[in-house]
């Protein structure tokens, strides 16, 4: 009898020891995964910060976002050029506004964009972990962090990083609701989706995801328990609509010269088999900057749909919904893919890692080592592509939108204390073929000169601290352009002219620098 008792005790001790070893192993794996994600996200933040420092000028939309953020921070109104802002949605400026109290506005907006994409990396890891384990999460985080498209558009103060963060958070909420059987998480996802919607209109993809997730939850809970699912789903719709309703009510009755997106789409609506096919080809292939990874992601999405792997099927619906929406828009842009990059990353990571996990220990270990090496190679190549892609963007902005103008002036004034005109000073710059001349930094809401007389206009600029007037003339005579901005006859002194290559082959840009006399 005592022998049997001893055997039971030894067996119990052995089982306890195995459990401790297993728990320690799991903790070690968890710590390693967390360290890998932190290193990945930190590396992405540092890389984007370095790329951001190279920007002299930003895309056109960025100045509206930054101006709106500055307006919110200073007087709690959402305006730009002293006019109410209705076209560009406030989600990104709302988050940027508090940072403008401690940072220059453009830097505040850039910081928010960079940190938001860091958050996208973390949330993508969490979605990937829930989809196929820690390894899937780590791979997905690396793929989304160093995607070339995200490197370009998350290093400038644009809305896409914030939009993608909230979109990814809402999808994570839906995944958790499905896995944990907690329908109330759908309501939280709805609130997050509402904020995404007032950041970019592609947030409407939530409606598709909500319907599918609610259907799955109903099938799990049983159709006799529909209230447990339908009530949170209805709450999700209300919370989703609330921010949109507030934005609509705020804009109601405001007269503005800005063209609404709905009017822009109506004026340029052109959807047929040919145009839709070209747009579909762009978003599935030619617009992708890491096409081999995209192909792997498509294979993962297809497998997820066929096998009804719900988490991966959600990725397919997420990506497909985003692409389908943009088939209606009249032009294509790789920037429109930003919100779907986490879906691509998770699908690619799942189809790559899942087969290895089902193997026996020896081949699994060998393939894991090979996979780590392959992932490192993909990341290195992706960073190289992304850096070149971003540098092309910077060059295009400089030549097309007047950034080269500011570079010329900054170089000219580099050795004169107090005369710098980059981010710290002010310069009145006019780029021919644009509607509005700007005082840089334009986020000060003062680029409209409230005078018609040239002398009064020059005095107004001088009072604002503007030392130089810079004209980017698209190859035209600077004196002609000076007359266009109504500063001829104000006694401005021509200091220099610089000719550079224009934004298109065979064109050139003349940059003229005038000094405003005392």
C-alpha positions, 0 to 999 in steps of 0.5 A: 500500500505504501508503495502505491502511495509513493508511486502516486506522490512521485507521479504527482511531483513529476507532473508538477515539475513538468507544469513548472517547466512548461510555464517557465518555457511559456514565460520565456517565449512571451518575454522573447516575443515582447522584446522582439516587438518592442525592438521592432516598434522602436526601430520603426520609430527611430527610422521614421524620425530620421526620415521626417527630419529630412522633410522641408515641406509636406503634402498639401493635405498636411497643412490643413490638418496642422492648421486645424490642430493649431486652431483647436489648440489656440481657440477651440475652433476647427479652422484654417486660413481663418475659415471653418474647416469642413473638408478635412476630418478632425480625428488626426488634428484632435490628437495633434492639438495637445502636442502643439502646446509643447512643440512646433505644430508641424513637429507635433503632427509628425510625432503623432503620426510616427507614434500612431504607426508604432501603435499600429505595430503593437496592435498588429502583433496582438491581432496576429497573436490571437490569430495564430500565436506569438510567432505570427504576431511578431512576424506581422508586427515586423511586416507592417512596421517596415512596409515601404508605404507606411515608411513614406506616409507615417513620416509626415503629418498625415491622418492615415497612421491615426486612422489605421491605429483606430481601425486596427483597434476595432478589428482587435475588439471584434477578434476578442469578442469572437474568441472570448464570447463577449459580445459587449466588446463589439460595442467598444469596437463600434466606438473606436470605429466611429473615431476612425470614421471621423479620421478617414471615410474608409472607416465605413468598412467597419459596417461590413466587419460588424455584420460578419462578426455578429453573424458568427457570434449568433451562430455560436451563441444559438439563435435563441439567444439573439438578444445577447448579440443584437443588443451590443451590435445595436450599441456598436452602431449607435457608438459608431454613428455618434462621432459622425453625427457630431461632425455632421451637426458641426458642419451643418449650415457652414458655408465654405469654399472647400469642395466636399468629398461627395461633390468631388466624387460626383464631379469625377465619377467614372466607374466601368469595367475598364476603370474598375479593373485598372484600379483593382490591378493597382491596389492588388499588384502595381501599387504594392511595394512588397509584392512577394509579401502581398502574394503570400498574404493573398494566399493566406486570405484565400486559405482563411476563407476556404477553411473558415479561419475566422480571424484570417477571414476578417483580414480578407474582409478588411482588406477587400472592403478597403479595396472595394471602396476605392474602386469607386474613387476616381484616382489611385494612390498607394496612400489609400492602402495604409489602412489595410496594411495590418490585414496584409501583414497578419494574413502573410504571417499566419500562412507562413508560420502556421504550417511550421507549428504543426511539424515535429520538433526537429524540422520545426526548429530548423525551419524556424531558424530559416524563417528568422533569416528570411524575415530579417532579409525581408525587413532589410530589403523592405527598409531599403525600398522604403527609404528610397521610396520616401526620398523620392517623395521628399524630392517630389515635394521639394520640386513640385510644392515649393520645398526647394524654395525653402531649401534655397533660402535656408542655405542662403541664410544659414550663416546669418543669425536669426535669419533662418527661414526653415521651421523656426522663422517665417518666409512668404512663399508663392509657388506658381499654379497653386491657389494660395501663397503661403507664409511658412510655417503655414499652420499659423493661420496667417497666409491670407494678407488682408490688404490690396495695396502692395506697400501695405501688404509688404508692411503686413508681412514685415510685422509678422516677422517675414524677412524674405519673399520667395517666389517659385515661378515654374520658369516664369519671369519673377517680376511677373509673378511678383505682380501676381501676388500684388507685391510689385512696387513695394520696394522689395530688393531682389537678392538672388535667383536660382534655377533648378530642374522642374518636377517633370522632364524638360521643365525648370523652376526659377526661385527668386528671393526678395528682401523686404526693406526695413 
